[in-house]
Amino acid sequence: MIKEVLLRQKIEVEEIVKGKFIERENIEKIIPYLNTKLIKVIIGLRRSGKSFLGIHLIKKFNFGYVNFDDERLVEVKDYDEILKNLHEIYGKVNFLFFDEIQNLEKWELFVNRLQRSGYNIIITGSNAKLLSKELATHLTGRYIEIENFPFSFREFLKAKDFKIRKEELEIKELRGKLLNLLNEYLKIGGLPEVVIENYRPENYVRMLFDSIIFKDIVKRYNLRFSSKIYELARYLISNISTLQSFNKINEILNFRSVHTVQNYFEYLKEAYLIFHLDAFSFSIKNQIKSKKKVYSMDLSFPNFTSFKFSENIGRLIENLVAIELLRKGYKEVYYWKDYQQNEVDFVIKQGLNIKQLIQVTYVSSKDEIDKRKIKALIKASELLKCKNLQIITWDYEDELKVNEKTIKCIPLWKWLLERQ
């Protein structure tokens, strides 16, 4: 049985190697470690392209591949049987690639033993907490972790074979095509199979959403009331870029307790379905107690799985900016709001200083910018002592002078095309 499963998986790998591959931007982070003894760990949302990334990293080497998203392999008790069949099929290998490793019970002990035996190992996983917990406990200092996201807008353009040089950005016809692709990206998101294979997102995204809820969360945590976490997931996805409190959610969805809401919220984060920002405060306690600003890990979820997500492009754009800030590796990103309801979408902190304040708005001219956005930006600038002020717009670019402060307005497409 094991041999049959691995042979089928080998055929799938061969198809992947022959198929179209969009080189991922995070590949440069892992290449320097490829031939080291460190275990290469690729984590991220299910179907975000982790397997493709890993396979194309080592396709020029002899490697053996096992995907533990197959229940027949997960049920195997003697892991050495898997190893024996793998060598029978692949022969001598330079790399072992274990996909969705978190499905295997006590996987960390198995991987640790193989690493000490001299194997070069790549593993992927779709659950942040399970991986980080076992990695920290058993593989301390012996691994490098790489987060994998759905396609960025830059990668999306590569997949669509759209190339544009800087000097061509002023040509209105090309700008129009670029904005059309940005509209498409805001709708279908960056899941590779939707973008490259043209899978119908209406069906694909709903099936993926269900798989994450029931396979990665309900089954793994043995939840008795699966309908409740499903309701919570859809509620949060339907209300992206908005502030949420656990007490309010508990009232709306009628959970058994606020504690249950908090636990389920964490499960959704661990499965990379959502993420959130805390309010900026000089008090850590206040940050933790603040309302959470919730975002989807991919834009396809609010468009195809929410209750009644109205096409609010402003909220989608803000969500997109939040994903990009996460992708760029900023560790301390917050929102800011004061008692007068002045709000700044993003506060980027580095070290002891506030590096940048960012507002996001769906406008194409100066007159369309909500004056409250500017007012909040100026007030936060004074309180947080930050001069780097930015408004990300749809297609308006200029510098605004307000109260002796300079606010840089930059179009979303230009901001997305920039590399950090």
RODO-2510 file (C-alpha; in nm, 4 decimals, decimal comma):
residues 420
     n   res          X          Y          Z
     1     m     0,0000     0,0000     0,0000
     2     i     0,2776     0,2442     0,0946
     3     k     0,4630     0,1748    -0,2289
     4     e     0,1506     0,2327    -0,4383
     5     v     0,0829     0,5676    -0,2682
     6     l     0,4418     0,6871    -0,3113
     7     l     0,4468     0,5809    -0,6780
     8     r     0,1323     0,7843    -0,7457
     9     q     0,2837     1,0810    -0,5659
    10     k     0,6015     1,0441    -0,7734
    11     i     0,3927     1,0770    -1,0907
    12     e     0,2333     1,3943    -0,9519
    13     v     0,5775     1,5367    -0,8753
    14     e     0,6943     1,4654    -1,2305
    15     e     0,3925     1,6568    -1,3619
    16     i     0,4750     1,9502    -1,1354
    17     v     0,8350     1,9599    -1,2590
    18     k     0,7170     1,9673    -1,6215
    19     g     0,4448     2,2261    -1,5579
    20     k     0,4533     2,6040    -1,5504
    21     f     0,6308     2,7514    -1,2497
    22     i     0,6307     3,1146    -1,1466
    23     e     0,9533     3,1751    -0,9558
    24     r     0,8566     3,2871    -0,6099
    25     e     1,0151     3,5921    -0,4525
    26     n     1,0855     3,4117    -0,1267
    27     i     1,3033     3,1577    -0,3069
    28     e     1,6052     3,3814    -0,2543
    29     k     1,5606     3,3500     0,1223
    30     i     1,5983     2,9728     0,1199
    31     i     1,8595     2,9115    -0,1531
    32     p     2,1574     3,0084     0,0694
    33     y     2,0544     2,7328     0,3130
    34     l     1,9756     2,4661     0,0535
    35     n     2,2949     2,2649     0,0919
    36     t     2,3326     2,3143     0,4664
    37     k     2,2348     2,0643     0,7342
    38     l     1,9525     2,2916     0,8492
    39     i     1,6023     2,1537     0,7972
    40     k     1,4202     2,3768     0,5503
    41     v     1,0678     2,4487     0,6790
    42     i     0,8135     2,6066     0,4411
    43     i     0,4930     2,7122     0,6167
    44     g     0,1799     2,8892     0,5000
    45     l    -0,1782     2,8698     0,3809
    46     r    -0,2932     2,5415     0,2276
    47     r    -0,2661     2,5495    -0,1566
    48     s    -0,0467     2,8610    -0,1522
    49     g     0,2258     2,6865    -0,3539
    50     k     0,4484     2,5406    -0,0796
    51     s     0,4886     2,2075    -0,2593
    52     f     0,5688     2,3741    -0,5927
    53     l     0,8276     2,5951    -0,4253
    54     g     0,9977     2,3034    -0,2531
    55     i     0,9955     2,0763    -0,5579
    56     h     1,1371     2,3412    -0,7899
    57     l     1,4055     2,4227    -0,5340
    58     i     1,5464     2,0691    -0,5530
    59     k     1,4332     1,9439    -0,8951
    60     k     1,7935     1,9301    -1,0212
    61     f     1,8906     1,6991    -0,7367
    62     n     1,7957     1,3404    -0,6614
    63     f     1,5184     1,3637    -0,4042
    64     g     1,2453     1,1548    -0,2482
    65     y     0,8974     1,2965    -0,1920
    66     v     0,6235     1,2024     0,0537
    67     n     0,2947     1,3887     0,0907
    68     f     0,1343     1,3189     0,4289
    69     d    -0,1957     1,4690     0,3175
    70     d    -0,2850     1,1069     0,2383
    71     e    -0,4608     0,9325     0,5286
    72     r    -0,3130     0,5952     0,4297
    73     l     0,0359     0,7198     0,5114
    74     v    -0,0717     0,8915     0,8314
    75     e    -0,2064     0,5581     0,9592
    76     v     0,1326     0,3856     0,9178
    77     k     0,2865     0,3121     1,2581
    78     d     0,6375     0,2123     1,1499
    79     y     0,7801     0,5208     0,9785
    80     d     1,0853     0,3264     0,8650
    81     e     0,8526     0,1363     0,6301
    82     i     0,7834     0,4656     0,4546
    83     l     1,1560     0,5324     0,4347
    84     k     1,2251     0,1839     0,2956
    85     n     0,9645     0,2190     0,0200
    86     l     1,0843     0,5689    -0,0597
    87     h     1,4396     0,4424    -0,1219
    88     e     1,3063     0,1509    -0,3250
    89     i     1,1289     0,3941    -0,5571
    90     y     1,3781     0,6822    -0,5703
    91     g     1,7102     0,5093    -0,5008
    92     k     1,9874     0,7153    -0,3478
    93     v     1,8618     1,0660    -0,2714
    94     n     2,0236     1,3964    -0,1777
    95     f     1,7039     1,5394    -0,0299
    96     l     1,3960     1,4165     0,1514
    97     f     1,0859     1,6306     0,0945
    98     f     0,8006     1,5741     0,3402
    99     d     0,4814     1,7625     0,2481
   100     e     0,2142     1,8618     0,5062
   101     i     0,4234     1,6974     0,7772
   102     q     0,1964     1,8138     1,0610
   103     n    -0,0483     1,5322     0,9744
   104     l     0,2027     1,2725     1,0956
   105     e     0,1939     1,1950     1,4660
   106     k     0,5242     1,2742     1,6412
   107     w     0,6692     1,3839     1,3091
   108     e     0,9305     1,5982     1,4803
   109     l     1,1015     1,2934     1,6344
   110     f     1,1102     1,1176     1,2956
   111     v     1,2513     1,4235     1,1176
   112     n     1,5013     1,4861     1,3963
   113     r     1,6328     1,1311     1,3679
   114     l     1,6685     1,1560     0,9903
   115     q     1,8456     1,4907     1,0174
   116     r     2,0962     1,3451     1,2654
   117     s     2,1492     1,0570     1,0211
   118     g     2,2742     1,3035     0,7594
   119     y     1,9675     1,3590     0,5403
   120     n     1,9049     1,7000     0,3835
   121     i     1,5392     1,7649     0,4594
   122     i     1,2648     1,9985     0,3394
   123     i     0,9274     1,9957     0,5128
   124     t     0,6080     2,1942     0,4587
   125     g     0,3131     2,2545     0,6878
   126     s    -0,0153     2,4437     0,7070
   127     n    -0,0436     2,4950     1,0809
   128     a     0,1689     2,7612     1,2461
   129     k     0,1272     2,6561     1,6091
   130     l     0,1834     2,2833     1,5695
   131     l     0,4945     2,3377     1,3628
   132     s     0,6447     2,6126     1,5754
   133     k     0,5803     2,4226     1,8980
   134     e     0,7484     2,1011     1,7823
   135     l     1,0269     2,2845     1,6005
   136     a     1,1142     2,4871     1,9080
   137     t     1,1048     2,1792     2,1326
   138     h     1,2935     1,9203     1,9280
   139     l     1,4758     2,0996     1,6463
   140     t     1,6134     2,4048     1,8267
   141     g     1,8730     2,5762     1,6131
   142     r     1,8590     2,3099     1,3420
   143     y     1,6062     2,4594     1,1017
   144     i     1,5340     2,7642     0,8871
   145     e     1,1705     2,8719     0,8512
   146     i     1,0269     3,0352     0,5394
   147     e     0,6707     3,1709     0,5211
   148     n     0,4940     3,1180     0,1911
   149     f     0,2054     3,3383     0,0811
   150     p    -0,0295     3,3254    -0,2175
   151     f     0,1029     3,5153    -0,5219
   152     s     0,1963     3,8777    -0,4691
   153     f     0,0738     4,1230    -0,7321
   154     r     0,4223     4,1114    -0,8882
   155     e     0,4033     3,7314    -0,9115
   156     f     0,0447     3,7565    -1,0367
   157     l     0,1636     3,9770    -1,3256
   158     k     0,4348     3,7207    -1,4091
   159     a     0,1721     3,4482    -1,4183
   160     k    -0,0350     3,6624    -1,6556
   161     d     0,2747     3,7252    -1,8733
   162     f     0,2354     4,0994    -1,8228
   163     k     0,5623     4,2900    -1,8395
   164     i     0,5982     4,6638    -1,8124
   165     r     0,9035     4,8867    -1,7839
   166     k     0,9162     5,1932    -1,5595
   167     e     0,9289     5,4294    -1,8529
   168     e     0,6094     5,2742    -1,9928
   169     l     0,4027     5,3442    -1,6804
   170     e     0,3115     5,6900    -1,8089
   171     i     0,1478     5,5399    -2,1197
   172     k    -0,2207     5,5526    -2,0280
   173     e    -0,3158     5,2496    -2,2356
   174     l    -0,0663     5,0301    -2,0484
   175     r    -0,1672     5,1832    -1,7147
   176     g    -0,5264     5,0917    -1,7957
   177     k    -0,4277     4,7296    -1,8621
   178     l    -0,2303     4,7252    -1,5376
   179     l    -0,5273     4,8588    -1,3407
   180     n    -0,7534     4,6021    -1,5057
   181     l    -0,5222     4,3249    -1,3845
   182     l    -0,5174     4,4806    -1,0380
   183     n    -0,8978     4,4693    -1,0346
   184     e    -0,8824     4,1013    -1,1304
   185     y    -0,6260     4,0360    -0,8559
   186     l    -0,8498     4,2056    -0,5992
   187     k    -1,1264     3,9659    -0,6970
   188     i    -0,9601     3,6262    -0,7456
   189     g    -0,6599     3,6720    -0,5154
   190     g    -0,3280     3,4952    -0,5494
   191     l    -0,3928     3,1226    -0,5059
   192     p    -0,1616     2,9684    -0,7697
   193     e    -0,4058     2,7121    -0,9079
   194     v    -0,6736     2,9766    -0,9579
   195     v    -0,4277     3,2144    -1,1244
   196     i    -0,2289     2,9683    -1,3384
   197     e    -0,4688     2,6811    -1,4004
   198     n    -0,7737     2,9098    -1,4320
   199     y    -0,9747     2,6979    -1,1870
   200     r    -1,3186     2,8456    -1,1271
   201     p    -1,2713     3,0375    -0,8016
   202     e    -1,6401     3,0072    -0,7113
   203     n    -1,5951     2,6315    -0,6567
   204     y    -1,2243     2,6020    -0,5834
   205     v    -1,2111     2,8641    -0,3087
   206     r    -1,5211     2,7311    -0,1313
   207     m    -1,3779     2,3778    -0,1344
   208     l    -1,0433     2,5045    -0,0016
   209     f    -1,2197     2,7046     0,2686
   210     d    -1,4153     2,3966     0,3787
   211     s    -1,1008     2,1832     0,3745
   212     i    -0,9154     2,4283     0,5986
   213     i    -1,2043     2,4449     0,8463
   214     f    -1,2902     2,0757     0,8665
   215     k    -0,9576     1,9089     0,7936
   216     d    -0,7024     2,1483     0,9385
   217     i    -0,9051     2,2660     1,2387
   218     v    -1,2133     2,0598     1,3305
   219     k    -1,0484     1,7213     1,2807
   220     r    -0,7115     1,8201     1,4269
   221     y    -0,8544     1,9772     1,7423
   222     n    -1,1447     1,7326     1,7687
   223     l    -1,4023     2,0113     1,7890
   224     r    -1,7535     1,8993     1,8775
   225     f    -1,9386     2,2005     1,7379
   226     s    -1,7937     2,2341     1,3896
   227     s    -2,0768     2,4611     1,2753
   228     k    -1,9714     2,7306     1,5236
   229     i    -1,6157     2,7679     1,3982
   230     y    -1,7501     2,7628     1,0422
   231     e    -1,9850     3,0504     1,1303
   232     l    -1,7026     3,2405     1,2973
   233     a    -1,4732     3,1970     0,9965
   234     r    -1,7365     3,3209     0,7542
   235     y    -1,8303     3,6098     0,9830
   236     l    -1,4695     3,7300     1,0084
   237     i    -1,4060     3,6825     0,6359
   238     s    -1,7236     3,8819     0,5678
   239     n    -1,5954     4,1666     0,7844
   240     i    -1,2334     4,2102     0,6753
   241     s    -1,0561     4,5378     0,7549
   242     t    -1,2912     4,6054     1,0464
   243     l    -1,2428     4,6120     1,4227
   244     q    -1,3746     4,3131     1,6125
   245     s    -1,4126     4,2389     1,9821
   246     f    -1,4485     3,8884     2,1226
   247     n    -1,7386     4,0000     2,3427
   248     k    -1,9322     4,1374     2,0471
   249     i    -1,8673     3,8257     1,8383
   250     n    -1,9888     3,6138     2,1275
   251     e    -2,3144     3,8108     2,1366
   252     i    -2,3697     3,7996     1,7601
   253     l    -2,2913     3,4313     1,7040
   254     n    -2,4131     3,3030     2,0404
   255     f    -2,1057     3,1072     2,1453
   256     r    -2,0910     2,9282     2,4788
   257     s    -1,8300     3,1720     2,6108
   258     v    -1,5903     3,4481     2,5107
   259     h    -1,3083     3,2049     2,5878
   260     t    -1,4373     2,9707     2,3152
   261     v    -1,4429     3,2592     2,0682
   262     q    -1,0805     3,3393     2,1533
   263     n    -0,9726     2,9775     2,1087
   264     y    -1,1501     2,9407     1,7749
   265     f    -1,0053     3,2724     1,6594
   266     e    -0,6561     3,1373     1,7309
   267     y    -0,7296     2,8158     1,5401
   268     l    -0,8254     3,0183     1,2321
   269     k    -0,5022     3,2166     1,2593
   270     e    -0,2918     2,9024     1,3047
   271     a    -0,4408     2,7583     0,9855
   272     y    -0,3387     3,0791     0,8006
   273     l    -0,6966     3,1636     0,7090
   274     i    -0,6911     3,5009     0,8842
   275     f    -0,4519     3,7318     1,0651
   276     h    -0,5037     4,0428     1,2738
   277     l    -0,3499     4,3678     1,3965
   278     d    -0,3639     4,5093     1,7481
   279     a    -0,4082     4,8764     1,8259
   280     f    -0,0814     5,0618     1,8800
   281     s    -0,0247     5,1640     2,2380
   282     f     0,2786     5,2320     2,4511
   283     s     0,1198     4,9874     2,6949
   284     i     0,1533     4,6183     2,6022
   285     k    -0,1495     4,5441     2,8194
   286     n    -0,3622     4,7881     2,6204
   287     q    -0,2412     4,6382     2,2922
   288     i    -0,3466     4,2909     2,4013
   289     k    -0,6874     4,4121     2,5267
   290     s    -0,7577     4,6204     2,2149
   291     k    -1,0065     4,5289     1,9460
   292     k    -0,8596     4,3173     1,6673
   293     k    -0,8463     4,4404     1,3093
   294     v    -0,9055     4,1267     1,1057
   295     y    -0,7782     4,0413     0,7580
   296     s    -0,8037     3,7450     0,5228
   297     m    -0,4834     3,5735     0,4121
   298     d    -0,6087     3,5799     0,0513
   299     l    -0,8553     3,8116    -0,1201
   300     s    -1,0455     3,5236    -0,2785
   301     f    -1,1991     3,4224     0,0555
   302     p    -1,4067     3,7376     0,1162
   303     n    -1,5119     3,7405    -0,2482
   304     f    -1,6251     3,3774    -0,2679
   305     t    -1,6970     3,2422     0,0816
   306     s    -1,8422     3,5266     0,2868
   307     f    -2,2060     3,5615     0,3937
   308     k    -2,2869     3,8754     0,1938
   309     f    -1,9608     4,0519     0,1298
   310     s    -2,0588     4,3729    -0,0456
   311     e    -1,8037     4,4732    -0,3056
   312     n    -1,6276     4,7275    -0,0873
   313     i    -1,3080     4,7842    -0,2821
   314     g    -1,1715     5,0074    -0,0084
   315     r    -1,1756     4,7202     0,2402
   316     l    -1,0238     4,4822    -0,0135
   317     i    -0,7440     4,7283    -0,0871
   318     e    -0,6700     4,7711     0,2831
   319     n    -0,6613     4,3922     0,3226
   320     l    -0,4222     4,3689     0,0278
   321     v    -0,1892     4,6270     0,1836
   322     a    -0,1987     4,4344     0,5135
   323     i    -0,0968     4,1113     0,3350
   324     e     0,1863     4,2893     0,1547
   325     l     0,3218     4,4365     0,4795
   326     l     0,3179     4,0858     0,6246
   327     r     0,4904     3,9505     0,3126
   328     k     0,7609     4,2157     0,3389
   329     g     0,8463     4,0822     0,6805
   330     y     0,7466     4,3700     0,9073
   331     k     0,7235     4,2236     1,2557
   332     e     0,5484     4,5103     1,4339
   333     v     0,2487     4,6451     1,2433
   334     y    -0,0484     4,8002     1,4217
   335     y    -0,3484     5,0238     1,3604
   336     w    -0,3969     5,3453     1,5594
   337     k    -0,7171     5,4928     1,6973
   338     d    -0,7808     5,7587     1,9607
   339     y    -1,0780     5,8410     2,1804
   340     q    -1,2056     6,0904     1,9197
   341     q    -1,2281     5,8058     1,6647
   342     n    -0,9351     5,9321     1,4563
   343     e    -0,7898     5,6218     1,2945
   344     v    -0,4758     5,5363     1,0977
   345     d    -0,4812     5,2100     0,9063
   346     f    -0,1198     5,1022     0,9588
   347     v     0,1514     5,1947     1,2079
   348     i     0,4879     5,0375     1,1276
   349     k     0,7254     5,0159     1,4218
   350     q     1,0921     4,9222     1,4019
   351     g     1,2921     4,8994     1,7199
   352     l     1,1968     5,1868     1,9484
   353     n     1,0739     5,4117     1,6680
   354     i     0,7655     5,4446     1,4517
   355     k     0,8986     5,4023     1,0980
   356     q     0,5893     5,4940     0,8965
   357     l     0,2176     5,5783     0,9155
   358     i    -0,0023     5,4618     0,6274
   359     q    -0,3600     5,5377     0,5266
   360     v    -0,5365     5,3452     0,2491
   361     t    -0,8159     5,4893     0,0370
   362     y    -0,9885     5,4085    -0,2918
   363     v    -0,9486     5,7433    -0,4697
   364     s    -0,8028     5,8697    -0,7964
   365     s    -0,7788     6,2422    -0,7233
   366     k    -0,6861     6,4807    -0,4433
   367     d    -1,0428     6,6066    -0,3967
   368     e    -1,1676     6,2525    -0,3276
   369     i    -0,9419     6,1999    -0,0256
   370     d    -1,1468     6,1986     0,2938
   371     k    -1,0269     6,4882     0,5083
   372     r    -1,0673     6,2682     0,8156
   373     k    -0,7938     6,0415     0,6786
   374     i    -0,5571     6,3360     0,6567
   375     k    -0,6570     6,4725     0,9969
   376     a    -0,5950     6,1374     1,1670
   377     l    -0,2601     6,1002     0,9927
   378     i    -0,1430     6,4427     1,1105
   379     k    -0,2606     6,3829     1,4674
   380     a    -0,0934     6,0410     1,4870
   381     s     0,2211     6,1926     1,3375
   382     e     0,2416     6,4435     1,6205
   383     l     0,1643     6,1968     1,8987
   384     l     0,3884     5,9179     1,7685
   385     k     0,6642     6,1515     1,6455
   386     c     0,6715     6,0115     1,2937
   387     k     0,7338     6,2252     0,9835
   388     n     0,7098     5,9447     0,7255
   389     l     0,3457     5,9781     0,6209
   390     q     0,1865     5,7970     0,3293
   391     i    -0,1548     5,7586     0,1694
   392     i    -0,1959     5,4633    -0,0648
   393     t    -0,4535     5,5536    -0,3303
   394     w    -0,6038     5,3775    -0,6289
   395     d    -0,4363     5,5916    -0,8956
   396     y    -0,3370     5,9292    -0,7526
   397     e     0,0205     6,0405    -0,6950
   398     d     0,1427     6,3640    -0,5407
   399     e     0,2803     6,5201    -0,2234
   400     l     0,0452     6,7028     0,0121
   401     k     0,1661     6,9765     0,2468
   402     v    -0,0428     6,9922     0,5653
   403     n     0,0568     7,1750     0,8869
   404     e     0,4186     7,1841     0,7723
   405     k     0,4109     6,8085     0,7224
   406     t     0,4537     6,6217     0,3940
   407     i     0,2204     6,3371     0,3028
   408     k     0,3246     6,1215     0,0101
   409     c     0,0355     5,9880    -0,2001
   410     i     0,1251     5,6786    -0,4011
   411     p    -0,0941     5,4626    -0,6283
   412     l    -0,1597     5,1108    -0,5033
   413     w    -0,0182     4,9506    -0,8189
   414     k     0,3094     5,1405    -0,7809
   415     w     0,3356     5,0588    -0,4114
   416     l     0,2756     4,6884    -0,4857
   417     l     0,5411     4,6825    -0,7577
   418     e     0,8059     4,8151    -0,5219
   419     r     1,0411     4,5678    -0,3568
   420     q     1,1427     4,6350     0,0012
***
